[in-house]
Amino acid sequence: MAKHFTAEEQKTLCEEFLSSNLTRILFCKNKSIGLSTLTRWLHKYRVIKKPKDTFKQIHARYTKEFNCLPERMLQMILPNGIKIYLYREPVDIRKSINSLSVLVVEFLKLSPNDGSVYIFYNKAIDRLKILFYDRNGFVLYYKILDKKKFNIIKTQELMYRELTAEQLDWLLAGLDLEAMQQFPEIKYRYFF
């Protein structure tokens, strides 16, 4: 038959657990308490503290700290003049680094570790995965939209579409790549 603990005994056991350097499992074995019982007590007496920051607070801190949106943080990582390729077909977004690297090699006929950026999207066009190789390992950036879809225009000729760094920013911000155009660069020969 299970032993009944008073509220005072429960609090004492919680404090004793925190002062010991044992894991919950070992502590429960030593005291003959169920693991779920101890966990329930820890939450009941608020001994376990909830995480300090919510996702929104972390997002706000990064935005303030780096003075940019998370999309722009990707641009901080990427070197200037890098090639960016958007894969033409939707992919199973559950694919990870190895599977996406195989797509780059087999279908794009490119090397996944050449420093270029490869963008993949799902059938619903509400999720993107961005793969690139950074000095000593692969980086996989994953963005999921809560509402709406990315504005991706598929090319018919090639298995990929080459983008500029600005177009990557526009894509991540949800802007239409075809509608967005820069002013043309003007080069003067003579100034006076």
N, C-alpha and C positions, 0 to 999 in steps of 0.2 A: 504494500500500500504506500502511496506517495506521501511524503512528509509535507505538512502544511507550514509555511513560513509566515510569520507576522510581517507587517509593513516595515517595522523597525529592523527585523532580521534581513529582510530583502535589501534595504538600503545599506546595511552593514556589509552584506555579501558583495554588493555592487562596488562599494568603496574598497573593499578588500581585493576584489578582482583588479581594479584600476591600479592599486599600489603594487600588486604582484606583477612580475614580468612574464607571466604565463599567457599562453593563447587561451581563447575561450574554451576550446575543446579540453585542454589539459586541466584548466581550472574546474570545469564542470565534472570531469572524472574524479578529481581529488575531493570535491565537495558533494559528489553524488547528486548533482542537479542536471536537469535536462538542458541541452544547449539552447533550445527555443525559449525555455523558461528564463534563463539568464538574459538572453537578448531582449525579451519582453520587459523584464525589470529595468534593464539599462535604458530602454526607451521611456518607460513609465516614469522613472525618476529623473529623466533628462540628463543622464550621465553621459550618454553618447550625444555629442554635439552635431547638429546638422551642418552640412557644408556652408561655409561663410558666404560664398558668392554663388548667385544664380547665373545661368547662361547669359541673361541680358546684362548683368553687371559686368561679367567678364568681357562681353562684346563691347560694351561701352568703354571699359578701361582700355582695351586694345585700340579702339577707334581714337580715343583721346591721346593715348601714349604715342602711337605712331602717326597721329594726325592724318589718318586715312581710313578708308573702309577696308574690310577684309579682302575684297577683290583686289584692291591696290597693294595689299601686302604681298600677293603673289608676284606683282611686278617688281617689288623690292628684292625678291630672291633671284629673279631671272636677270641674266646679263643683257646688256644692250646688243642689238643686232642678231638676236637668236631667231631661228626659224621656228614657226608655229604652224602645225598641221592639224586640220580638222578632218577627222575620218568621215567618209561620206555616208556610210550605212549605220543604222542604229545597232547597238551591241547589247548583249546581256550585261546589265550594269553590275551584276554580282561578280563579274570578272575582276581579278585583282592584278597586281603588278606582273606576274609571270604570264598570265593569259593575255593581257593587253600587249605585252612585249612580243608575244608570238604573232599577234595581229599586225604589229608594226613590221616585223620581219617578213612574214608570209605574204601579206596583201599589199602593204605599202612599199615593200622592197627597200626599206631603209633600216638603219641601225638604231635600236632604241637607246643606246648609250652614247650617241654622237652629240648630245647636248641640246638637241631639238626638243620642242614641246609637242606632245600629241594629245589631242582632245577627242574624247569619245562621249556619245550621248545615248540615252535609251530610246525605246520606241515612242514613249509618251512625250519625249523631249522636255522632261521636267527635271532631269538629273544629268550632271556632267561629271566626267572623271578626266583629270588632266594628269598626264604622266610625263615626267622628264627625269633625266639623270643629272645629278648634281655632284660633281667631283668624286665622291666615293660611295654613292648609292642612289637608288631610285627614290623619287618623291612622287606620291600620289595625292592629288588634291581632289576632293569630292564635294560637289555642291548640289544641294537638293532645294528646289523651289517649293514653297508651301502652296502658292497659287500661281497661275499663269504657266507659260511655257517659254523656253528659250527661243529666240528668233533665229532659226538656222535654215539657211537656204542650201539645198543639196545640189551638188554639181553632178552633171551626168557624164562628163568626159573622163575625169580622173577618179581614183579611189580616195582622194583627199583634196582639200582646198587649203591653200596657204593663206595665213592671216598675218596681219601686223600686230605689234604689241597693243596698239590703240584699239584695234578691232577685238582683241581678246578682252580688253577692259570693257568695251561696249557689250560684248556677248555676255560677260559675267554680270553686268549691270542690267541686262534684260533689254537692251536696245536693239533695234533692227539694223543689221549690218549693211543692208542695201540702202536704207534711207540715210544713214549717217555718212556724210562726206566732208572731207576737210576742204578748206580753201586751197587752191593750187599754190605750190611754191613759186614765187616770182624771183627770177634771177636777172639782175640788171647788169648791163655791160658798162654803161656810162651813168654817172650820177649827176653831172652838170653839163 
